Amino acid sequence: MKAFASILLALAVLAGCSSAPKTTVCVNPLTYTDIPDNDVIRVGDDFYMISTTMYFCPGAPIMHSKDLVHWSIISYVYDFLEDDDIYNLREGRNAYGKGQWAASLKYHDGEFYALFIANDQRKTYIYHTDDISRSYWDRYVIDRPFHDAGLLFEDGHVYVAWGNRSIFLTELEPDFSGVKGEDKLIFSTPQGYMLGDEGSHFYHIGDWYYVLTINWPMGGVRTETCWRSKSLEGPYESRDILQGAFDGRGDGVAQGAIFDTPNGDWYAIMFQDHGAVGRIPTLQPLAWVDGWPVLGDNGVPVKEFEVNLPESGENRVWASDEFGSSSLDLVWQWNHKPLDGKWSLTDREGFMRIYSEPATGIFDARNVLTQRTVGPACESAVSLDATALKAGDHAGICAFQSHFCAIEVECGTDGRYLVARDYEKEILRTELESNRICLRISYDFNGDTATLSYSYDGEEWNCIGYALQMRYTLDFFTGYRTALYCYNTGSEGGYADFDWFRQNQR
């Protein structure tokens, strides 16, 4: 894509025009990484996108773009949802498959709002700020869940459209202190659908109220449907606005936002279930036909087209890291709430240090640091200094989902070992030759496989004769991430120093 843009620029110069091209080439998917349940708004010339990250902390990332193609994380809505057993991974509790779901992002009277539910808490959270680039917003809490709600501000009133199969309209108190009035059913999914309408996005555009939802007709694919009415409470009529397989897969493209540009053009960002890498976003053109938004090419998802905005910025929702800063890069998220004082970027300059805490395994270990993987294939590698590990410690790198694989240094009372394992069995155990070792996971999302390798010099790699068949499973409900970890299966142990992390897209 960048090479194509460079050619356009060169042709413009040859033609006697010194300005850059006025359009940006979009090749879907946008980032080829797990950014589901997006909502997008425009404020002036800036576009902002929010996404679901469930149990990862900090949560609800805010991404920014000028051209709708290149997106960078600029902040997080919250640091952690609650300081309880769930987010501290105590007493066998966790938020896997739950946590923050399907946020609705709005800008109203100089304030940004993000509304979402947390299924583990059974509550609705409304976070707000006047500075979207600042992480950790203020919040209101309503003690009931509004499933996949779309937020709408209307003439001094606040509404949500929400539900699954049956979609309700509920008015909230203007100060978000609670519910005002009763829930009103505004439409229901007809017969013949294996998945009912949900994922509501709520708009008032021109004379019409629009509720965009996803559903899954029997014998079809996931579909984006638009419901519209000239009255807030209905009656609503519906039309499918995006439907069809995409990019060589049978999965449909649906659920997301519609928005305009300063030029008056309209677009949508909708995601596709894409196997182990997760749910990946696509940008689709939008045309208005008789008051209906029609996405893609007459309702069929498109792979490539030109966006009527000048190219600007770069994608930065994942990155390599030399750990040279005193603060954690925004591309990282912890698995559940981090344990303060048990990790550091300053105890040893240029290293991420993770202190070992008691755990039964990686899924209840504290301070597991994660980052998105990226398709169609990528390699994630880390340099580990295991000198300070103590008996019972495990430290390494993991392909993080419920069906996982990991390669690590295990410290026992009888010595130190290089160990590879997956969710079922141990694959490799050999004596560690040096406390400094490089560990790597290679992901192929065409076949959804992951392989493991190690190196003592960072140049010559030893591949383990094993491939994990990755699976996107709903018990975790997130795409595969690469995780760095250090824990002890007995008591408090030592610590692991990670020198660098490098991820390369292939």
MOMOFEN-V759354 format. One record per residue. SS is DSSP state (2 for helix, 1 for strand, 0 for the rest). BURIAL is I if it has 16 or more other ideal C-beta (glycine too) atoms within 10 Angstrom, else O. Layout:
ss=SS burial=BURIAL
ss=SS burial=BURIAL
This chain:
ss=0 burial=O
ss=2 burial=O
ss=2 burial=O
ss=2 burial=O
ss=2 burial=O
ss=2 burial=O
ss=2 burial=O
ss=2 burial=I
ss=2 burial=I
ss=2 burial=O
ss=2 burial=O
ss=2 burial=O
ss=2 burial=O
ss=2 burial=O
ss=0 burial=O
ss=0 burial=O
ss=0 burial=O
ss=0 burial=O
ss=0 burial=O
ss=0 burial=O
ss=0 burial=I
ss=0 burial=O
ss=0 burial=I
ss=1 burial=I
ss=1 burial=I
ss=1 burial=I
ss=1 burial=O
ss=0 burial=I
ss=0 burial=I
ss=0 burial=I
ss=0 burial=I
ss=0 burial=I
ss=0 burial=I
ss=1 burial=I
ss=0 burial=I
ss=0 burial=I
ss=0 burial=I
ss=0 burial=I
ss=1 burial=I
ss=1 burial=I
ss=1 burial=I
ss=1 burial=I
ss=1 burial=O
ss=0 burial=O
ss=0 burial=O
ss=1 burial=O
ss=1 burial=I
ss=1 burial=I
ss=1 burial=I
ss=1 burial=I
ss=0 burial=I
ss=0 burial=I
ss=0 burial=I
ss=1 burial=I
ss=0 burial=I
ss=1 burial=I
ss=1 burial=I
ss=0 burial=I
ss=1 burial=I
ss=1 burial=I
ss=1 burial=I
ss=1 burial=I
ss=1 burial=I
ss=1 burial=I
ss=1 burial=I
ss=0 burial=I
ss=0 burial=I
ss=0 burial=I
ss=0 burial=I
ss=0 burial=I
ss=0 burial=I
ss=1 burial=I
ss=1 burial=I
ss=1 burial=I
ss=1 burial=I
ss=1 burial=I
ss=1 burial=I
ss=1 burial=I
ss=0 burial=O
ss=0 burial=I
ss=0 burial=I
ss=0 burial=I
ss=0 burial=O
ss=0 burial=O
ss=0 burial=O
ss=0 burial=I
ss=0 burial=I
ss=0 burial=I
ss=0 burial=I
ss=0 burial=O
ss=0 burial=O
ss=0 burial=O
ss=0 burial=O
ss=0 burial=I
ss=0 burial=I
ss=0 burial=I
ss=0 burial=I
ss=0 burial=I
ss=0 burial=I
ss=1 burial=I
ss=1 burial=I
ss=1 burial=I
ss=1 burial=I
ss=1 burial=I
ss=1 burial=I
ss=1 burial=I
ss=1 burial=O
ss=1 burial=O
ss=0 burial=O
ss=0 burial=O
ss=1 burial=O
ss=1 burial=I
ss=1 burial=I
ss=1 burial=I
ss=1 burial=I
ss=1 burial=I
ss=1 burial=I
ss=1 burial=I
ss=0 burial=I
ss=0 burial=I
ss=0 burial=I
ss=0 burial=O
ss=1 burial=I
ss=1 burial=I
ss=1 burial=I
ss=1 burial=I
ss=1 burial=I
ss=1 burial=I
ss=1 burial=I
ss=0 burial=O
ss=0 burial=O
ss=0 burial=I
ss=0 burial=O
ss=0 burial=O
ss=0 burial=I
ss=0 burial=O
ss=0 burial=I
ss=1 burial=O
ss=1 burial=O
ss=1 burial=I
ss=1 burial=I
ss=1 burial=I
ss=0 burial=O
ss=0 burial=O
ss=0 burial=I
ss=0 burial=I
ss=0 burial=I
ss=0 burial=I
ss=0 burial=I
ss=1 burial=I
ss=1 burial=I
ss=1 burial=I
ss=1 burial=I
ss=1 burial=O
ss=0 burial=O
ss=0 burial=O
ss=1 burial=O
ss=1 burial=I
ss=1 burial=I
ss=1 burial=I
ss=1 burial=I
ss=1 burial=I
ss=1 burial=I
ss=0 burial=I
ss=0 burial=O
ss=1 burial=O
ss=1 burial=I
ss=1 burial=I
ss=1 burial=I
ss=1 burial=I
ss=1 burial=I
ss=1 burial=I
ss=0 burial=O
ss=0 burial=O
ss=0 burial=O
ss=0 burial=I
ss=0 burial=O
ss=0 burial=O
ss=1 burial=I
ss=1 burial=O
ss=1 burial=O
ss=1 burial=O
ss=1 burial=O
ss=1 burial=O
ss=1 burial=O
ss=1 burial=I
ss=1 burial=I
ss=1 burial=O
ss=0 burial=I
ss=0 burial=O
ss=0 burial=O
ss=0 burial=O
ss=1 burial=I
ss=1 burial=O
ss=1 burial=O
ss=1 burial=I
ss=1 burial=I
ss=1 burial=I
ss=1 burial=I
ss=1 burial=I
ss=1 burial=I
ss=1 burial=I
ss=1 burial=I
ss=1 burial=O
ss=1 burial=O
ss=0 burial=O
ss=0 burial=O
ss=1 burial=O
ss=1 burial=I
ss=1 burial=I
ss=1 burial=I
ss=1 burial=I
ss=1 burial=I
ss=1 burial=I
ss=1 burial=I
ss=1 burial=I
ss=1 burial=I
ss=0 burial=O
ss=0 burial=O
ss=0 burial=I
ss=0 burial=I
ss=1 burial=I
ss=1 burial=I
ss=1 burial=I
ss=1 burial=I
ss=1 burial=I
ss=1 burial=I
ss=1 burial=I
ss=1 burial=I
ss=0 burial=O
ss=0 burial=O
ss=0 burial=I
ss=0 burial=O
ss=0 burial=I
ss=0 burial=O
ss=0 burial=I
ss=1 burial=O
ss=1 burial=I
ss=1 burial=O
ss=1 burial=I
ss=1 burial=I
ss=1 burial=I
ss=0 burial=I
ss=0 burial=I
ss=1 burial=O
ss=1 burial=I
ss=0 burial=O
ss=0 burial=O
ss=1 burial=O
ss=1 burial=O
ss=1 burial=I
ss=1 burial=I
ss=1 burial=I
ss=1 burial=I
ss=1 burial=I
ss=1 burial=I
ss=1 burial=I
ss=1 burial=I
ss=1 burial=I
ss=1 burial=O
ss=0 burial=I
ss=0 burial=O
ss=0 burial=O
ss=0 burial=O
ss=0 burial=O
ss=1 burial=I
ss=1 burial=I
ss=1 burial=I
ss=1 burial=I
ss=1 burial=I
ss=1 burial=I
ss=1 burial=I
ss=1 burial=I
ss=0 burial=I
ss=2 burial=I
ss=2 burial=I
ss=2 burial=I
ss=0 burial=I
ss=1 burial=I
ss=1 burial=I
ss=1 burial=I
ss=1 burial=I
ss=1 burial=I
ss=1 burial=I
ss=1 burial=I
ss=1 burial=I
ss=1 burial=O
ss=1 burial=O
ss=1 burial=O
ss=0 burial=O
ss=0 burial=O
ss=1 burial=I
ss=1 burial=I
ss=1 burial=I
ss=1 burial=I
ss=0 burial=I
ss=1 burial=O
ss=0 burial=O
ss=0 burial=I
ss=1 burial=O
ss=0 burial=I
ss=0 burial=I
ss=0 burial=O
ss=1 burial=O
ss=1 burial=I
ss=1 burial=O
ss=1 burial=I
ss=0 burial=O
ss=0 burial=I
ss=0 burial=O
ss=0 burial=I
ss=0 burial=O
ss=0 burial=O
ss=0 burial=O
ss=0 burial=I
ss=1 burial=I
ss=0 burial=I
ss=0 burial=I
ss=0 burial=I
ss=0 burial=O
ss=1 burial=I
ss=0 burial=O
ss=0 burial=I
ss=0 burial=O
ss=0 burial=O
ss=0 burial=O
ss=0 burial=O
ss=0 burial=I
ss=0 burial=I
ss=0 burial=I
ss=0 burial=I
ss=0 burial=I
ss=1 burial=I
ss=1 burial=I
ss=1 burial=I
ss=0 burial=I
ss=0 burial=I
ss=0 burial=I
ss=0 burial=I
ss=0 burial=O
ss=0 burial=O
ss=0 burial=I
ss=1 burial=I
ss=1 burial=O
ss=0 burial=I
ss=0 burial=O
ss=0 burial=O
ss=0 burial=O
ss=0 burial=O
ss=0 burial=O
ss=0 burial=I
ss=1 burial=I
ss=1 burial=I
ss=1 burial=I
ss=1 burial=I
ss=0 burial=I
ss=1 burial=I
ss=1 burial=O
ss=0 burial=I
ss=0 burial=O
ss=0 burial=O
ss=2 burial=I
ss=2 burial=I
ss=2 burial=I
ss=0 burial=I
ss=0 burial=I
ss=0 burial=I
ss=0 burial=I
ss=1 burial=I
ss=1 burial=I
ss=1 burial=I
ss=1 burial=I
ss=0 burial=I
ss=0 burial=I
ss=0 burial=I
ss=0 burial=O
ss=1 burial=I
ss=1 burial=I
ss=1 burial=I
ss=1 burial=I
ss=1 burial=I
ss=1 burial=I
ss=1 burial=I
ss=1 burial=I
ss=1 burial=I
ss=0 burial=I
ss=0 burial=O
ss=0 burial=I
ss=0 burial=I
ss=0 burial=O
ss=0 burial=I
ss=0 burial=I
ss=1 burial=I
ss=1 burial=I
ss=1 burial=I
ss=1 burial=I
ss=1 burial=I
ss=1 burial=I
ss=1 burial=I
ss=1 burial=I
ss=0 burial=I
ss=0 burial=I
ss=0 burial=I
ss=0 burial=I
ss=1 burial=I
ss=1 burial=I
ss=1 burial=I
ss=1 burial=I
ss=1 burial=I
ss=1 burial=I
ss=1 burial=I
ss=1 burial=O
ss=0 burial=O
ss=0 burial=O
ss=1 burial=O
ss=1 burial=I
ss=1 burial=O
ss=1 burial=I
ss=1 burial=I
ss=1 burial=I
ss=1 burial=I
ss=1 burial=I
ss=0 burial=I
ss=0 burial=O
ss=0 burial=O
ss=1 burial=O
ss=1 burial=I
ss=1 burial=I
ss=1 burial=O
ss=1 burial=O
ss=1 burial=O
ss=0 burial=I
ss=0 burial=O
ss=0 burial=O
ss=0 burial=O
ss=1 burial=O
ss=1 burial=I
ss=1 burial=I
ss=1 burial=I
ss=1 burial=I
ss=1 burial=I
ss=1 burial=I
ss=1 burial=I
ss=1 burial=I
ss=0 burial=I
ss=0 burial=O
ss=0 burial=O
ss=0 burial=I
ss=1 burial=I
ss=1 burial=I
ss=1 burial=I
ss=1 burial=I
ss=1 burial=I
ss=1 burial=I
ss=1 burial=O
ss=0 burial=O
ss=0 burial=O
ss=0 burial=O
ss=0 burial=O
ss=0 burial=O
ss=0 burial=O
ss=1 burial=O
ss=1 burial=O
ss=1 burial=O
ss=1 burial=O
ss=1 burial=I
ss=1 burial=I
ss=1 burial=I
ss=1 burial=O
ss=0 burial=I
ss=0 burial=O
ss=0 burial=I
ss=0 burial=O
ss=0 burial=O
ss=0 burial=O
ss=0 burial=I
ss=0 burial=I
ss=0 burial=I
ss=0 burial=I
ss=0 burial=I
ss=1 burial=I
ss=1 burial=I
ss=1 burial=I
ss=1 burial=I
ss=1 burial=I
ss=1 burial=I
ss=1 burial=I
ss=1 burial=I
ss=0 burial=I
ss=0 burial=O
ss=0 burial=O
ss=0 burial=O
ss=0 burial=I
ss=0 burial=I
ss=1 burial=I
ss=1 burial=I
ss=1 burial=I
ss=1 burial=I
ss=1 burial=I
ss=1 burial=I
ss=1 burial=I
ss=1 burial=I
ss=1 burial=I
ss=1 burial=O
ss=1 burial=O
ss=0 burial=O
